[in-house]
Amino acid sequence: MPKIGRNDPCPCGSKKKYKRCHGFYRQPLVSAEDVQYAANRVQADKVQRERQQGLGRPIISTEAFGRRFVAVKSRLLHSKGWLTFHDFLGDYIKMAMGIDWGIAELAKPLDQRHPILAWHHLRAEQLNRGPKEPGKVHSIPMTGAMEAYLRLAYDLYALDHNAELQEKLVNRLRNKDNFPGARYEAFVAATLIRAGFELEFENEDDGSTSHCEFTATCTKTGRKFSVEAKHRAGSTFRLGRQLNRALAKKANHTRLVFIDINVPDDTTDIEVPVYMQRALVSLRKFEGRIINGKPLPDAYLVVTNTPWHHHLDTLNFRSVVMAEGFQIQDLKIGSTFPTLRAAIDSRDRHIEVFDLIQSMKDYAEIPSTFDGEIPEFAFGNDEARLLIGQRYLVPDPDGNESPGLLTTATVNEREQTAYCGLSFASGKSGIYTWPLSDLEMAAWRKHPDTFFGEVGQRSTKAEDPLDLYDFIHKSYRQTPKERLLELMAGALDVEELRKLDQPQLASIYAERCACSIVAQQSQSATAPPASTESGTT
């Protein structure tokens, strides 16, 4: 099926552009089916936006009068030059840090400027190396300096838009000596916001007690955490000092301690870098210790390495995160559980930490679009995107050019082709192939489940029994209790199962299915199945 560009002449001979003619075909009346397709598209857009922006308040933006408007909490900012969200962030950080402060720093020799202005200088140099076409969006490699600059801007924006960008934090960021610690606190706060936490800051004017940075409430479970963020400085690898200082703070809730190792990353081929393994060993040595006559309290530890500032001119580096329980024995990296149920129950007890680490992986990239659109479509060529629920002019089963409704689609990656099911007003339907460009394939690989405008099944790989349980549970978690009991009618404990509520029953059914599959695999394989591990990396 040849693809027609949106600006190509319509093949019907009307001399109109395809997008103004059959490329934007609409039936005279809106059917219930059209309404459902539209609702599915809204849901897909929401999922796609959250995948890019996280679970905080969405970016609120629109275009009008030749300008881009962006709402930051109750303020409305605007510019003619913000083609991408990155453009906006580049200007936002100047406003957040203070224009006068920035001008004063720029007046200094380059080697004496604040790190933010040094990053700004290197970012400008990298941008100047790229293509220069006014009004066009181009992609250029992201160096460490660009990442450091834009990530700080993104974190400050997240605080400003979702909670509060405190003047005290901004003042600490302006101070070179206080900058590393203040910058890490901003990173931690923004990370929690994107993971779906609400923040409540402590009273900084109360000097009568030493308290944690802020309280974070998980909106999913309602559980509260007292959060402390520590950034390692200096040449010695002394994480114990950071841990002890964090645990010495007064905490009204479960402790959640972030510690940044702050070392260059040059081990991209190792899944768990040596410096992370070393950090884990170092921190575990403090379990059970008595400090100042008191035992150290339990806590969740999130250990990170955010090395952008160590790789200002390079492209190949990564940030790393791992988490485990400090004196929490069922949340240890590398430890195993005797049964799948034990692993499930342990994860449920610590679900907020598991979700936090997953969010740090899912939302690792800085979004480039304002509305969550796939960047390849937002900034790419003006091509007719394949969307379920829209109509496309194709030869129908009788050989006539007719508008067909796209009802289903899938991608064959090897062939770089979409296989599309279209239905016609005549009641007939057909399968059509649609070649995909390299740009479209790149977009599909990033967002395979929303590529066609509907939320589809995400392709996953089960690495261990817990992954397999998750896959099955996702399929059955909404199944009615009566149907689940039918599926388990042959179980010896069916009478006990009847006493459970639907969520418990769905979990047990998924667990038993996973155990059955693992048992079958272990009988037919020469090697035993993978063990179920604790902790998260």
Secondary structure, DSSP 8 states (H G I E B T S, - for coil): -----TTSB-TTSS-SBGGGTGGG---SS--HHHHHHHHHHHHHHHHHHHHHH-SSS--EEEEETTEEEEEETTEEEEESS-SSHHHHHHHHHHHHH-HHHHHHHHTS-GGGS-HHHHHHHHHHHHHHHS---TT--------HHHHHHHHHHHHHHHHHHHS---HHHHHHHHSTTTHHHHHHHHHHHHHHHHTTEEEEE--TT--SS-B-SEEEEETTT--EEEEEEEE--SSS--HHHHHHHHHHSB-SSEEEEEEE-------TT-SS-HHHHHHHHHHHTTTT-EETTEE---EEEEEEE--GGG-TT-S----EEEEEEES-TTS-TT-B-SSHHHHHHHHHHTHHHHHHHHHHHHT-S---SSS---HHHHSS-------TT-EEEEE-TTS-EEEEEEEEEEEETTTTEEEEEEE-TTS-EEEEEEE--HHHHHHHHH-TTTTTSS---------SHHHHHHHHHHHHTTS-HHHHHHHTTT-TTHHHHTTS-HHHHHHHHHHHHHHHHHHHHHHHSSS-----B-SB-
